[in-house]
Amino acid sequence: QVQLVESGGGLAQPGGSLRLSCVASGFTFSSAPMSWYRQTPGKERELVAVITSAGGSTNYADSVKGRFIISRNQYENTVYLQMNNLKPEDTAVYYCNALLGPRDYWGQGTQVTVSS
């Protein structure tokens, strides 16, 4: 079965960095576009970054452009989100997403808190 397992969340100071990882299994990783989303209480889940199946193209929410980088390692079935110059408004639960045909699959989420 499809599994997405995120890690790397935690507490960071404003201006700091974190790197999130998502290890995928149960499907052909190299065939799937992968994304990172985030959600705060009372708000809808929002798209943060997306990378195409081959990794040749990426796209970002305006709020994270120039600060976050999404990448993937096809050999390790892993997608990453490098988060730099973190701001308090980046505080959220971050979710890994795989788009397989018409269906979305989600990880369990990892909490990121940005605070001094």
C-alpha positions as CSV (number, residue, x, y, z in Angstrom):
1,Q,0.0,0.0,0.0
2,V,1.0,3.6,-0.5
3,Q,2.9,5.1,2.4
4,L,4.3,8.6,2.9
5,V,6.4,9.2,6.0
6,E,7.5,12.7,6.8
7,S,10.2,13.8,9.2
8,G,12.4,16.7,10.0
9,G,9.9,19.1,11.6
10,G,10.6,20.8,14.9
11,L,11.2,24.2,16.4
12,A,13.3,26.8,14.6
13,Q,14.0,30.5,15.3
14,P,13.0,33.2,12.9
15,G,15.7,33.3,10.1
16,G,16.6,29.7,10.7
17,S,16.4,26.6,8.5
18,L,14.8,23.2,8.6
19,R,14.8,20.3,6.0
20,L,11.7,18.1,5.8
21,S,11.9,14.6,4.3
22,C,9.2,12.4,3.0
23,V,10.0,8.7,2.3
24,A,7.6,7.1,-0.2
25,S,6.8,3.4,-0.7
26,G,4.1,1.3,-2.3
27,F,4.2,2.9,-5.7
28,T,6.5,3.9,-8.6
29,F,8.0,7.0,-7.0
30,S,9.6,8.2,-10.3
31,S,6.2,8.4,-12.0
32,A,4.5,10.6,-9.4
33,P,4.4,14.4,-9.0
34,M,5.1,15.2,-5.4
35,S,4.1,18.1,-3.3
36,W,4.3,19.7,0.1
37,Y,1.3,21.3,1.7
38,R,0.8,23.0,5.1
39,Q,-2.1,23.6,7.3
40,T,-2.8,25.7,10.4
41,P,-5.8,25.4,12.7
42,G,-9.0,26.7,11.3
43,K,-7.5,27.2,7.8
44,E,-7.6,25.1,4.7
45,R,-4.6,23.1,3.6
46,E,-2.5,25.1,1.2
47,L,0.0,24.1,-1.5
48,V,3.6,25.1,-0.6
49,A,5.7,23.5,-3.4
50,V,5.3,20.9,-6.1
51,I,7.9,19.0,-8.2
52,T,7.2,17.0,-11.4
53,S,7.8,13.3,-11.5
54,A,11.2,13.6,-13.2
55,G,12.1,16.5,-11.0
56,G,12.6,18.8,-14.0
57,S,10.2,21.5,-12.9
58,T,9.1,23.0,-9.6
59,N,6.6,25.5,-8.5
60,Y,6.1,27.4,-5.2
61,A,3.5,29.4,-3.3
62,D,4.3,33.1,-3.5
63,S,4.8,33.2,0.3
64,V,7.7,30.8,0.1
65,K,9.4,31.7,-3.2
66,G,13.1,32.4,-2.8
67,R,13.1,30.8,0.7
68,F,12.0,27.1,0.2
69,I,13.4,24.5,-2.2
70,I,11.7,21.3,-3.1
71,S,13.8,18.4,-4.5
72,R,13.6,14.7,-4.9
73,N,15.9,11.7,-4.9
74,Q,14.6,9.0,-7.2
75,Y,17.0,6.4,-5.8
76,E,15.9,6.9,-2.2
77,N,12.2,7.4,-3.0
78,T,12.4,10.7,-1.0
79,V,11.2,14.2,-1.5
80,Y,12.7,17.1,0.4
81,L,11.6,20.5,1.4
82,Q,14.5,22.8,2.4
83,M,13.1,25.7,4.3
84,N,15.4,28.8,4.8
85,N,14.9,32.2,6.4
86,L,11.9,30.8,8.3
87,K,9.2,33.2,9.5
88,P,6.7,32.8,12.3
89,E,3.9,32.6,9.7
90,D,5.6,29.4,8.4
91,T,4.4,27.7,11.5
92,A,2.1,24.8,10.4
93,V,1.7,21.1,10.0
94,Y,3.5,20.1,6.8
95,Y,2.1,17.3,4.7
96,C,3.7,15.3,1.9
97,N,1.4,14.5,-1.0
98,A,1.6,12.1,-4.0
99,L,-0.7,12.4,-7.0
100,L,-1.3,9.0,-8.4
101,G,-3.8,9.2,-11.3
102,P,-6.9,10.8,-10.0
103,R,-6.2,10.1,-6.3
104,D,-4.2,12.0,-3.7
105,Y,-2.2,10.3,-1.0
106,W,-1.1,12.0,2.2
107,G,1.5,11.5,4.9
108,Q,0.7,11.9,8.6
109,G,2.2,15.4,8.8
110,T,5.1,16.9,10.6
111,Q,4.9,20.0,12.9
112,V,7.0,23.0,12.1
113,T,7.1,25.8,14.7
114,V,9.0,29.1,14.1
115,S,9.4,31.1,17.3
116,S,12.0,32.9,19.2
